Amino acid sequence: MMIDGPAGSPDAADLCSGTLVCDDFEMYPSGGQPGGPWHTSTSQGTVTIDATRAFSGTRSVHVTTEAGAGTYRRAYFSIEGAPVFPVANDVFYGRMMVWLTAAPPETVHWTNIQGEGNVTGRNFRASVRYGGQVSKQLMANYDTSGVASDCWQHSQTPIPEGRWACFEWKFDGPANRQDFWLDGQSIPALTVNGMGQGCINNGTGGMWYGPAYDAIRLGWEHYQNTAIAIDMWIDDVAIADHRIGCP
């Protein structure tokens, strides 16, 4: 599936060339939700098309979660199954532009990017993630259902706040590998090749088994109390079988 990039923007058109999905969210009405291939899922959060801030054009996806005592908040938009998944060779790249007002100052674990699917030959489902946790620093995370895991790999790189940032990732199922780039630069500490720094539970023996990817979820999800509400804008999302690059 191909969703056109911004009209009259040759650079954006080049970056959309050969992609599976390339969406600048201009086609959706302000105040509504992303349509087309996208699904939304919220828990004490919102996902809306917004015209107050955009990287390109006039619209982006605004995701919010509420402050308060509840430990769990979610504001995701996702592509699940056909026509995008399964992807050839079970390897895909993604790119999105992100503006975050502020990350939680506490030790709060959150997710911005989640690829998921059943693990071939094993009786569990895996979620392969990028987000952050300690001191607002970016991290990789691996979690499973059907067996207990919840594994991590931390970086020293803080998530950008108060500006547009380019997030890129690669999820490689057969190689049990994931990679991340920030503003076009690789973050080696966020490359996980089979095993990270540790796990809360040992149901996978510490291994990060790559799934047969059938979904990608973008936005915000967190798992502990936070005193602040989350405001994040996401624009110019692309999924492809090759590295796309930043606009």
HUTA-V808346 format. One line per field, one symbol per residue. ss: DSSP state (H for helix, E for strand, C for the rest). phi: phi as a letter, one per 30 degrees, with the letter a starting at -180 (. if undefined). psi: psi as a letter, one per 30 degrees, with the letter a starting at -180 (. if undefined). A space follows every 10 residues. Layout:
# HUTA-V808346
ss->???
phi->???
psi->???
This chain:
# HUTA-V808346
ss->CCCCCCCCCH HHHHHHCCCC EEECCCCCCC CCCCCCCCEE EEECEEEEEE CCCCCCCCCE EEEEECCECC CCEEEEEEEE CCCCCCCHHH EEEEEEEEEE CCCCCCCCCE EEEEEEEECC CCCCEEEEEE EECHHHEEEE EEEEECCCCC EEEEEEEECC CCCEEEEEEE EECCCCEEEE EECCEECHHH CEECECCEEC CCCCCCECCC CEEEEEEEEE EECCCECCCE EEEEEEEEEE CCCCCCC
phi->.bcddedice dddddddidd bbbciddcde icceciddbc bbbhabbbdb cdabdbibbb cccbbddkdd dcbbbcbbcb idcdcdceih bbcbaacbbc dadddddcdb bcbbcblddd ibcacbccbb aaadhiddbc bbbbbjacbi cbbcbccddd biadbccbbb cbdddhbbbb bchicdcedc dcbjacdlbd bcdciidcdd dddbabbbkb bbbbdbdcdc bbcbbhdbba cbdcjcd
psi->kkkkakkgje eeeeffkgle kjkggffkkk falkbbfkkk kljhlljlkk gfkkelbfll kjkllklafk fkkkikklkj algekllkgh klllkkkkjk eklkfaikkl kfkjkllkjk gkhlkkkklk bldkhgkklk kkllkflkci lljllgjkkk kglkkjkklk jjeefhkklk kkhfkkjefg kkiekaflke lhfggfkikk ljkglkkkbk klglkkfklk jkkklikkkl glkelk.
